[in-house]
Amino acid sequence: MGEKLIFLGFAVIMLGILLVLIGSVLSVFKGRKTKTEGGFIFFVGPFPVVGGATSKEIFYVLLTVSVILIVLFLLLGRGLI
């Protein structure tokens, strides 16, 4: 089980890097001005900390993602996934 999770984590990180690269290349070729927004989530133990959000919409997206991650962590911890 642990090997699968390590591979899954690595795959998700690589997918994120690939999406950022594709988005950057596409925005250069289209020559459009784009607005970039972002933020971060980190966990201190079981508690998520959301910060650096550039707008209220991004904050709510990050908050939703953190709730989903907490539920996934709880399910993984109980062996339900």
DAMO-V588828 format. One line per field, one symbol per residue. ss: DSSP state (A for helix, B for strand, O for the rest). A space follows every 10 residues. Layout:
ss=???
This chain:
ss=OAAAAAAAAA AAAAAAAAAA AAAAAAAAAA OOOOOOOOOB BBBBOOBBBB BOOOOAAAAA AAAAAAAAAA AAAAAAAOOO O
